[in-house]
Amino acid sequence: MRPFKAVLLTVSVSVLALGTARADVKPHPIFSDNVVLQQGTEVVVWGKADPGESVTVRLERKTENEASGAVSGVTADKDGKWVAKIPAQKAGTGYALTVKGKNTIAFKNVAVGEVWVCSGQSNMEWPVNISEDPAKVKEGAKNPDLRLFTVKQWTAPRPITNQDDLGHFTKWDVSSADTIGGFSAVAYHFGQKLQKELGIPVGLIHSSWGGTPAEAWTSLEALDAEPSLKYYADRARATVKAYDEYDQKKALEAYEKTLAKWKEAADKAKAEGKPVPREPGKPGATPPNLGPHTPGVLYNAMIYPILNFKTKGAIWYQGESNTGRAYEYRTLFPTMIKDWRARYNCDLPFMLVQLAPFGNGNANAVTYAELRDAQLYAAKTLPKTGIAVITDIGNETDIHPKPKGPVGERLALAALGIEYGKKIEYYGPMLKDAKFASGTATLTFTHVGGGLVAKDGDLVGFTLAGKDGKFHPAKATIKDDTVLLSSEQVAEPTAVRYGWVNFAKPTLNLFNKEGLPASPFRTDDAPYTTQPKPK
């Protein structure tokens, strides 16, 4: 057995004022038994204690062949806050993390590996229990090298800086049939594939909220800095001002007036045999929680408190709540990604899910197509940004398609190819170029893998337009690594679209031989239907 090696790091923090009441040392609630710490970078552990209290943080591991460890000694500042930094550790399990001040806290079964944040709206929140074949999924869930942590849904008017306000933080669990049922299905499948491919521990921090827009997950500073998005920050500040200035007496006075009007409307509705309107709620002693659609509030409560926790990357499944503003999403979404990267102080790898096919009340409308295009734009223009295409996983009448396994696995493929440098095909076909000649459009692609294939029959979903800008269905055939398009209704084609509708019928079927679908695209630059008209 190799001798135990300890590294002592001492950090001096000046103490301007010392408290007299004793308080137990308290690590940040992101730390618990089963926690996964990020490999390849210094480990940061932080928390609270008495002002001026000496705190020692020790991370150690003992195996049959070696023992290793690192120690950091720090002093809590005048506010009782302390931050300990430990040198990077090898990936593996069997670590123990001990925090000692006037009391001692020991965390067991600690691992070092890859940590990913999993965020977005309902399709990320969607748990294993109500996804496709949960019983079968649970059969393979036991994995001591996959760990799960959930940030419960919470809003905050400003970034939460006091760890005592993080009652919505849970604890780390080891993946098993008993622990994955209520966990994000997309995140779970992503983590399982990533862990098995890398062969090291993987930790997933799930922080999502159904029905929420991207601006709620973005800091007000980032929204302020982008002129076209500043109105979000202005709106949020007005909402927070009303929240801060809440006066129960005034609220009750307004409630009484509203209640009187409601009674009149209710009596009239009853007399006419119509449905009675909903009775207004009586205001309480404290203001109601800020709604999750308020810009910045989810960033404040569900992202900001984990920024100090070293993290490898993020996966994201969101966009449904922004489909009515798809053109704006071309600015908003990259702004959010760049904001997170600046806050994490690294070029955070970011893997997103392109929206699944969904009718949204009108299968032939294009709001979802435009949002998918905005997502593709982000993936193409931002470095270390990947995309999982799921054109084959949709439901015309259900915004929550049940198959989540392929979604998570395709996110993992993107991460493996883009961030981990695996020599794999991690995308389906992506349009490279379109050339028009002799009444035919010839399309070339990147990520053809072993070759282009038409799944389950002839190619579908392609349309052609001429100089008049009117699109018509096109006949499509595969020739080597190209797709040839023609239409009797378009003598001289000038533009191509593929899958440019909310819900394509029949299902889009251009794939590569690796079984990955092509992303929808267009070659024209006609204004989005969601693009504001010039004033």
C-alpha positions as CSV (number, residue, x, y, z in Angstrom):
1,M,0.0,0.0,0.0
2,R,1.3,3.4,-0.9
3,P,1.8,5.9,2.0
4,F,-1.0,8.3,2.7
5,K,-0.2,11.7,1.2
6,A,-2.0,14.8,2.5
7,V,-1.8,18.3,0.9
8,L,-2.4,21.2,3.3
9,L,-3.7,24.4,1.9
10,T,-4.1,27.4,4.2
11,V,-6.2,30.3,3.2
12,S,-6.2,33.4,5.4
13,V,-9.3,35.5,5.6
14,S,-9.3,38.7,7.6
15,V,-11.9,38.9,10.3
16,L,-13.3,42.3,11.0
17,A,-15.9,41.3,13.6
18,L,-16.3,38.1,15.6
19,G,-19.6,36.8,16.8
20,T,-20.1,35.4,20.3
21,A,-22.9,32.8,19.7
22,R,-21.6,29.4,18.8
23,A,-23.0,28.0,15.5
24,D,-22.2,24.6,14.0
25,V,-20.2,24.5,10.9
26,K,-22.6,23.9,8.0
27,P,-21.5,22.9,4.5
28,H,-23.6,24.2,1.6
29,P,-26.6,21.8,1.0
30,I,-25.3,20.7,-2.4
31,F,-23.0,18.4,-0.3
32,S,-24.4,15.2,1.1
33,D,-23.6,11.5,1.2
34,N,-23.2,10.1,-2.3
35,V,-22.1,13.5,-3.8
36,V,-20.1,13.5,-7.0
37,L,-17.3,16.0,-7.3
38,Q,-16.0,17.1,-10.6
39,Q,-12.7,15.5,-11.7
40,G,-9.9,17.4,-13.4
41,T,-10.3,20.7,-11.5
42,E,-9.8,21.9,-8.0
43,V,-12.7,20.8,-5.7
44,V,-14.5,23.8,-4.0
45,V,-16.3,23.2,-0.8
46,W,-18.0,26.0,1.0
47,G,-20.4,26.8,3.8
48,K,-21.1,28.7,7.0
49,A,-19.6,28.7,10.5
50,D,-18.9,31.3,13.3
51,P,-17.1,34.3,12.2
52,G,-13.4,33.7,12.6
53,E,-13.9,29.9,13.1
54,S,-11.2,27.6,11.8
55,V,-12.6,25.1,9.3
56,T,-10.7,22.0,8.0
57,V,-12.0,20.2,4.9
58,R,-10.5,16.8,4.2
59,L,-11.1,14.6,1.1
60,E,-9.5,11.2,1.3
61,R,-9.7,7.8,-0.4
62,K,-8.4,4.4,0.6
63,T,-8.3,1.5,-1.9
64,E,-6.5,-1.9,-1.8
65,N,-3.5,-0.4,-3.6
66,E,-3.2,3.2,-2.4
67,A,-4.4,5.8,0.0
68,S,-4.6,9.5,-0.9
69,G,-6.0,12.6,0.5
70,A,-6.0,16.4,0.6
71,V,-6.7,18.9,3.3
72,S,-7.6,22.5,3.2
73,G,-7.6,24.8,6.3
74,V,-9.6,28.0,6.1
75,T,-11.0,30.7,8.4
76,A,-14.6,31.9,8.2
77,D,-14.9,35.6,7.3
78,K,-16.8,38.2,9.3
79,D,-20.1,37.0,7.9
80,G,-19.3,33.4,8.8
81,K,-18.7,32.3,5.2
82,W,-15.8,30.0,4.3
83,V,-14.5,28.5,1.0
84,A,-12.1,25.6,0.9
85,K,-10.2,24.5,-2.2
86,I,-8.7,21.1,-2.7
87,P,-6.5,20.0,-5.6
88,A,-8.0,18.0,-8.4
89,Q,-8.6,14.3,-7.6
90,K,-8.7,11.1,-9.7
91,A,-12.1,9.8,-10.9
92,G,-13.4,7.1,-8.7
93,T,-15.6,6.0,-5.8
94,G,-14.9,5.4,-2.1
95,Y,-14.0,8.9,-1.1
96,A,-14.9,10.4,2.2
97,L,-15.4,14.2,2.7
98,T,-15.1,15.6,6.2
99,V,-15.7,19.2,7.3
100,K,-14.5,20.0,10.8
101,G,-14.9,23.2,12.8
102,K,-16.2,23.2,16.3
103,N,-18.2,20.2,15.1
104,T,-17.5,17.6,12.5
105,I,-19.6,16.5,9.5
106,A,-18.6,13.5,7.5
107,F,-20.0,12.6,4.1
108,K,-19.8,9.0,3.0
109,N,-19.7,7.2,-0.4
110,V,-18.4,10.3,-2.1
111,A,-17.3,10.0,-5.8
112,V,-15.2,12.0,-8.2
113,G,-16.2,12.0,-11.8
114,E,-18.3,14.1,-14.3
115,V,-21.0,16.4,-13.1
116,W,-23.8,17.7,-15.5
117,V,-26.6,20.1,-14.8
118,C,-29.9,19.1,-16.4
119,S,-32.4,21.9,-16.9
120,G,-35.4,23.2,-18.9
121,Q,-39.1,22.8,-18.7
122,S,-41.6,19.9,-18.5
123,N,-40.0,17.5,-21.0
124,M,-36.8,17.7,-18.8
125,E,-38.9,17.5,-15.6
126,W,-40.9,14.5,-16.9
127,P,-40.0,11.6,-14.6
128,V,-39.2,8.0,-15.3
129,N,-42.5,6.8,-13.6
130,I,-44.7,8.2,-16.4
131,S,-42.4,7.8,-19.3
132,E,-42.1,4.9,-21.7
133,D,-41.9,1.4,-20.0
134,P,-40.8,2.6,-16.5
135,A,-40.7,-1.0,-15.2
136,K,-38.2,-2.1,-17.8
137,V,-36.1,1.1,-17.2
138,K,-36.0,0.4,-13.5
139,E,-34.7,-3.1,-14.1
140,G,-31.4,-1.6,-15.3
141,A,-31.3,1.3,-12.9
142,K,-28.9,-0.1,-10.3
143,N,-25.7,1.8,-10.9
144,P,-23.4,2.8,-8.0
145,D,-21.5,5.1,-10.3
146,L,-24.5,7.2,-11.3
147,R,-25.7,9.7,-8.7
148,L,-28.8,12.0,-8.8
149,F,-29.6,15.3,-7.1
150,T,-32.8,17.4,-7.6
151,V,-33.2,21.1,-7.0
152,K,-36.9,21.5,-6.1
153,Q,-38.9,24.2,-7.9
154,W,-38.5,27.6,-6.3
155,T,-38.4,31.3,-7.2
156,A,-36.5,34.2,-5.8
157,P,-36.7,37.9,-6.5
158,R,-32.9,38.1,-6.4
159,P,-30.0,35.6,-6.4
160,I,-30.1,33.5,-3.2
161,T,-26.8,34.1,-1.3
162,N,-27.8,32.7,2.1
163,Q,-27.5,28.9,2.1
164,D,-30.1,28.8,4.9
165,D,-32.7,29.8,2.3
166,L,-32.1,26.7,0.2
167,G,-34.8,24.5,1.7
168,H,-35.6,23.4,-1.8
169,F,-32.3,21.5,-2.1
170,T,-32.5,17.8,-1.6
171,K,-29.7,15.2,-1.2
172,W,-27.7,13.0,-3.5
173,D,-29.0,9.5,-4.3
174,V,-27.4,6.5,-5.9
175,S,-29.2,5.3,-9.0
176,S,-31.5,2.4,-8.4
177,A,-35.0,1.2,-9.0
178,D,-36.1,2.9,-5.8
179,T,-34.5,6.3,-6.6
180,I,-35.1,7.0,-10.3
181,G,-38.9,6.9,-10.5
182,G,-39.4,10.5,-9.7
183,F,-36.2,11.7,-11.4
184,S,-36.0,13.3,-14.8
185,A,-36.2,10.5,-17.4
186,V,-34.1,12.5,-20.0
187,A,-31.4,13.2,-17.5
188,Y,-31.4,9.6,-16.2
189,H,-31.0,8.1,-19.7
190,F,-28.3,10.7,-20.5
191,G,-26.4,9.9,-17.3
192,Q,-26.6,6.1,-17.8
193,K,-25.2,6.2,-21.3
194,L,-22.5,8.7,-20.4
195,Q,-21.4,6.7,-17.4
196,K,-21.2,3.5,-19.3
197,E,-19.3,5.0,-22.1
198,L,-16.8,6.9,-19.9
199,G,-16.5,4.2,-17.2
200,I,-16.3,6.7,-14.4
201,P,-18.8,8.1,-11.9
202,V,-21.4,10.6,-13.3
203,G,-23.4,13.1,-11.2
204,L,-26.6,14.7,-12.4
205,I,-28.1,17.9,-10.9
206,H,-31.7,18.1,-12.0
207,S,-33.1,21.7,-12.0
208,S,-36.1,22.2,-14.2
209,W,-39.7,23.5,-14.1
210,G,-42.5,22.7,-16.5
211,G,-44.0,25.5,-18.6
212,T,-41.3,28.0,-18.0
213,P,-39.6,30.3,-20.6
214,A,-35.9,30.8,-21.1
215,E,-35.9,34.3,-19.8
216,A,-36.8,33.0,-16.3
217,W,-33.5,31.0,-16.4
218,T,-31.4,34.0,-17.4
219,S,-29.9,36.6,-15.1
220,L,-31.3,40.2,-15.2
221,E,-27.7,41.4,-15.9
222,A,-27.5,39.4,-19.1
223,L,-31.0,40.5,-20.2
224,D,-30.1,44.1,-19.4
225,A,-27.0,43.9,-21.5
226,E,-28.9,42.8,-24.7
227,P,-31.0,45.8,-25.9
228,S,-33.7,43.7,-27.5
229,L,-34.1,41.7,-24.3
230,K,-33.9,44.6,-21.8
231,Y,-37.7,44.8,-21.5
232,Y,-37.6,41.5,-19.7
233,A,-35.3,42.9,-17.0
234,D,-37.5,46.0,-16.7
235,R,-40.6,43.9,-16.3
236,A,-38.9,41.8,-13.7
237,R,-37.8,44.8,-11.7
238,A,-41.3,46.2,-11.7
239,T,-42.7,42.8,-10.5
240,V,-40.0,42.6,-7.7
241,K,-40.7,46.2,-6.7
242,A,-44.4,45.3,-6.1
243,Y,-43.3,42.2,-4.3
244,D,-41.0,44.1,-2.0
245,E,-43.5,46.8,-1.3
246,Y,-46.4,44.5,-0.6
247,D,-48.8,45.9,2.0
248,Q,-51.4,43.6,3.3
249,K,-53.7,46.4,4.4
250,K,-53.8,47.9,0.9
251,A,-54.0,44.4,-0.6
252,L,-57.1,43.7,1.5
253,E,-58.7,47.0,0.5
254,A,-58.2,46.1,-3.1
255,Y,-59.5,42.6,-2.5
256,E,-62.7,43.9,-1.0
257,K,-63.4,46.0,-4.1
258,T,-62.6,43.1,-6.3
259,L,-64.8,40.7,-4.2
260,A,-67.7,43.1,-4.5
261,K,-67.5,43.1,-8.3
262,W,-67.1,39.4,-8.3
263,K,-70.3,38.9,-6.2
264,E,-72.2,41.0,-8.7
265,A,-70.8,39.0,-11.6
266,A,-71.5,35.7,-9.8
267,D,-75.1,36.7,-9.1
268,K,-75.7,37.7,-12.7
269,A,-74.1,34.5,-14.0
270,K,-76.3,32.3,-11.7
271,A,-79.4,34.2,-12.8
272,E,-78.5,33.6,-16.5
273,G,-77.6,30.0,-15.9
274,K,-74.0,30.6,-16.9
275,P,-70.8,29.4,-15.2
276,V,-69.8,31.4,-12.2
277,P,-66.5,33.2,-12.5
278,R,-63.7,32.1,-10.1
279,E,-63.7,33.8,-6.7
280,P,-60.7,36.0,-6.0
281,G,-58.3,34.8,-3.4
282,K,-57.9,36.6,-0.1
283,P,-54.4,38.2,0.3
284,G,-52.2,36.9,3.1
285,A,-49.8,38.5,5.4
286,T,-46.9,38.0,3.0
287,P,-46.8,38.6,-0.8
288,P,-47.6,35.6,-3.0
289,N,-44.6,33.9,-4.5
290,L,-43.3,35.3,-7.7
291,G,-44.5,33.3,-10.7
292,P,-42.0,31.1,-12.5
293,H,-42.5,33.0,-15.7
294,T,-41.0,36.2,-14.2
295,P,-37.6,36.8,-15.9
296,G,-34.6,35.8,-13.7
297,V,-36.5,34.2,-10.8
298,L,-35.5,30.6,-11.7
299,Y,-31.9,31.6,-12.3
300,N,-31.9,33.3,-8.9
301,A,-33.3,30.3,-7.0
302,M,-32.3,27.2,-9.0
303,I,-29.1,28.0,-10.9
304,Y,-27.2,30.7,-9.0
305,P,-26.9,28.7,-5.8
306,I,-25.1,25.9,-7.5
307,L,-22.6,28.0,-9.6
308,N,-19.7,27.4,-7.2
309,F,-20.1,23.7,-7.5
310,K,-17.6,22.6,-10.2
311,T,-19.5,21.2,-13.2
312,K,-18.6,19.7,-16.5
313,G,-21.5,20.8,-18.6
314,A,-25.3,21.2,-19.0
315,I,-28.1,19.6,-20.9
316,W,-31.2,21.5,-21.8
317,Y,-34.7,20.6,-23.0
318,Q,-36.9,23.7,-23.3
319,G,-38.4,25.9,-25.9
320,E,-42.1,25.1,-25.9
321,S,-42.9,28.1,-23.8
322,N,-41.1,30.4,-26.2
323,T,-42.6,29.1,-29.5
324,G,-44.7,32.2,-29.9
325,R,-41.4,34.2,-29.9
326,A,-39.2,31.9,-31.9
327,Y,-37.4,34.8,-33.7
328,E,-36.5,36.4,-30.4
329,Y,-35.3,33.0,-29.2
330,R,-32.4,33.3,-31.7
331,T,-31.1,36.1,-29.4
332,L,-32.5,35.0,-26.1
333,F,-31.3,31.4,-26.0
334,P,-27.6,32.2,-27.0
335,T,-27.8,35.0,-24.4
336,M,-28.8,32.5,-21.7
337,I,-26.1,30.0,-22.7
338,K,-23.4,32.7,-22.7
339,D,-24.7,34.0,-19.4
340,W,-24.4,30.6,-17.7
341,R,-20.9,30.2,-19.1
342,A,-19.8,33.6,-17.7
343,R,-21.3,32.7,-14.3
344,Y,-19.6,29.3,-14.3
345,N,-16.5,31.0,-15.4
346,C,-15.8,28.4,-18.0
347,D,-16.7,27.5,-21.6
348,L,-19.5,25.2,-20.3
349,P,-20.4,22.5,-22.8
350,F,-24.1,22.9,-23.5
351,M,-26.2,20.1,-25.1
352,L,-29.8,20.9,-26.1
353,V,-32.8,19.0,-27.3
354,Q,-34.5,20.2,-30.5
355,L,-38.2,20.3,-30.0
356,A,-40.2,17.2,-30.8
357,P,-42.9,17.2,-33.4
358,F,-46.2,18.5,-31.9
359,G,-49.3,19.8,-33.6
360,N,-50.0,22.6,-31.2
361,G,-53.5,22.8,-32.5
362,N,-52.4,23.2,-36.1
363,A,-50.0,20.6,-37.5
364,N,-49.2,22.6,-40.6
365,A,-48.4,25.8,-38.8
366,V,-44.7,26.7,-38.4
367,T,-44.1,28.1,-35.0
368,Y,-42.5,24.9,-33.8
369,A,-40.4,24.7,-37.0
370,E,-39.1,28.2,-36.4
371,L,-38.2,27.4,-32.8
372,R,-36.3,24.3,-33.9
373,D,-34.5,26.5,-36.4
374,A,-33.6,29.0,-33.6
375,Q,-32.2,26.0,-31.6
376,L,-30.2,24.8,-34.6
377,Y,-28.9,28.3,-35.0
378,A,-27.5,28.3,-31.5
379,A,-25.9,24.9,-31.9
380,K,-24.2,26.0,-35.1
381,T,-23.0,29.4,-34.0
382,L,-21.9,28.8,-30.4
383,P,-18.8,26.7,-29.6
384,K,-19.1,23.5,-27.6
385,T,-22.9,23.5,-28.1
386,G,-24.6,20.3,-29.3
387,I,-28.1,19.3,-30.4
388,A,-30.2,16.2,-30.1
389,V,-32.6,15.9,-33.0
390,I,-35.8,13.9,-32.2
391,T,-38.0,14.3,-35.3
392,D,-38.9,10.6,-34.9
393,I,-40.2,11.0,-31.4
394,G,-43.3,13.1,-31.3
395,N,-47.0,13.1,-30.7
396,E,-49.4,15.3,-32.6
397,T,-51.7,15.8,-29.6
398,D,-49.3,15.4,-26.6
399,I,-46.6,17.9,-26.0
400,H,-44.9,15.3,-23.7
401,P,-43.9,12.3,-25.9
402,K,-43.3,9.3,-23.6
403,P,-40.1,7.9,-25.2
404,K,-37.3,9.7,-23.3
405,G,-34.6,7.0,-23.6
406,P,-33.5,8.1,-27.2
407,V,-33.6,11.8,-26.1
408,G,-31.2,11.3,-23.3
409,E,-29.0,8.9,-25.3
410,R,-28.7,11.3,-28.2
411,L,-27.7,14.1,-25.7
412,A,-25.0,11.8,-24.4
413,L,-23.8,11.1,-28.0
414,A,-23.5,14.8,-28.6
415,A,-21.5,15.2,-25.3
416,L,-19.3,12.2,-26.1
417,G,-18.5,13.5,-29.6
418,I,-18.2,17.2,-28.9
419,E,-16.8,17.4,-25.4
420,Y,-15.1,14.1,-24.8
421,G,-13.6,13.7,-28.3
422,K,-15.0,10.2,-28.9
423,K,-14.6,9.0,-32.5
424,I,-18.3,8.3,-33.1
425,E,-21.1,9.7,-35.2
426,Y,-23.0,11.8,-32.8
427,Y,-25.4,13.6,-35.2
428,G,-27.8,12.7,-37.9
429,P,-27.4,14.4,-41.3
430,M,-26.9,18.1,-41.2
431,L,-27.4,20.2,-44.4
432,K,-24.1,21.4,-45.8
433,D,-25.1,22.8,-49.2
434,A,-27.9,23.1,-51.7
435,K,-27.3,23.6,-55.4
436,F,-29.9,24.2,-58.0
437,A,-29.6,23.3,-61.7
438,S,-31.8,21.9,-64.5
439,G,-35.0,21.8,-62.4
440,T,-33.3,19.8,-59.6
441,A,-32.0,20.6,-56.1
442,T,-28.9,18.7,-55.0
443,L,-28.4,18.6,-51.2
444,T,-25.1,17.6,-49.5
445,F,-24.8,16.9,-45.8
446,T,-22.3,16.6,-43.0
447,H,-22.6,13.7,-40.5
448,V,-23.7,11.2,-43.1
449,G,-21.9,8.5,-41.1
450,G,-22.1,5.2,-42.9
451,G,-24.4,6.7,-45.5
452,L,-27.8,8.3,-45.9
453,V,-30.9,6.1,-45.6
454,A,-34.7,6.6,-46.0
455,K,-36.3,4.9,-43.0
456,D,-39.5,2.9,-43.7
457,G,-40.1,3.8,-47.3
458,D,-39.5,6.7,-49.7
459,L,-38.1,10.0,-48.4
460,V,-40.8,12.5,-47.2
461,G,-41.0,16.0,-45.8
462,F,-39.1,17.9,-48.5
463,T,-40.6,20.9,-50.3
464,L,-39.3,23.1,-53.1
465,A,-40.0,26.7,-54.1
466,G,-39.2,28.8,-57.1
467,K,-38.8,32.5,-57.5
468,D,-42.4,33.1,-56.4
469,G,-41.5,31.7,-52.9
470,K,-44.4,29.2,-52.8
471,F,-43.4,25.8,-51.6
472,H,-44.6,22.5,-53.0
473,P,-44.0,18.9,-52.1
474,A,-40.9,17.5,-53.7
475,K,-39.9,14.0,-54.8
476,A,-36.7,13.1,-53.0
477,T,-34.2,10.3,-53.7
478,I,-30.9,9.4,-52.2
479,K,-27.9,9.2,-54.6
480,D,-24.7,8.2,-52.8
481,D,-24.3,10.9,-50.0
482,T,-26.6,13.4,-51.6
483,V,-30.4,13.9,-51.8
484,L,-31.9,14.9,-55.2
485,L,-35.2,16.9,-55.2
486,S,-37.6,17.8,-58.0
487,S,-41.2,18.9,-58.3
488,E,-43.5,19.1,-61.4
489,Q,-44.9,22.3,-59.8
490,V,-41.5,24.0,-59.6
491,A,-39.7,24.3,-62.9
492,E,-36.7,26.3,-61.5
493,P,-36.3,25.6,-57.8
494,T,-34.5,28.2,-55.7
495,A,-35.2,27.1,-52.1
496,V,-35.6,23.9,-50.1
497,R,-37.3,23.2,-46.8
498,Y,-37.3,20.0,-44.8
499,G,-39.8,19.3,-42.0
500,W,-40.8,22.9,-41.9
501,V,-44.1,22.4,-40.0
502,N,-45.2,21.8,-36.4
503,F,-45.9,18.2,-36.9
504,A,-44.9,16.5,-40.1
505,K,-47.2,13.8,-41.7
506,P,-45.8,11.3,-42.4
507,T,-42.9,11.2,-40.0
508,L,-39.7,12.6,-41.3
509,N,-37.4,9.8,-42.3
510,L,-34.0,11.0,-43.5
511,F,-31.4,9.2,-41.3
512,N,-27.9,8.1,-41.4
513,K,-27.0,4.4,-41.1
514,E,-26.2,5.0,-37.4
515,G,-29.9,5.5,-36.8
516,L,-29.8,9.3,-36.2
517,P,-32.4,11.6,-37.9
518,A,-31.6,14.6,-40.0
519,S,-32.4,18.0,-38.5
520,P,-35.2,20.0,-40.2
521,F,-33.8,23.0,-42.2
522,R,-34.6,25.6,-44.8
523,T,-32.4,27.4,-47.3
524,D,-34.5,30.5,-47.8
525,D,-34.4,33.6,-45.6
526,A,-38.1,34.5,-45.6
527,P,-39.0,36.3,-42.3
528,Y,-40.2,34.1,-39.5
529,T,-43.9,34.3,-38.8
530,T,-42.9,35.2,-35.2
531,Q,-40.6,38.0,-36.4
532,P,-41.8,41.5,-35.5
533,K,-42.9,43.5,-38.5
534,P,-40.9,46.7,-39.2
535,K,-42.4,49.8,-37.7
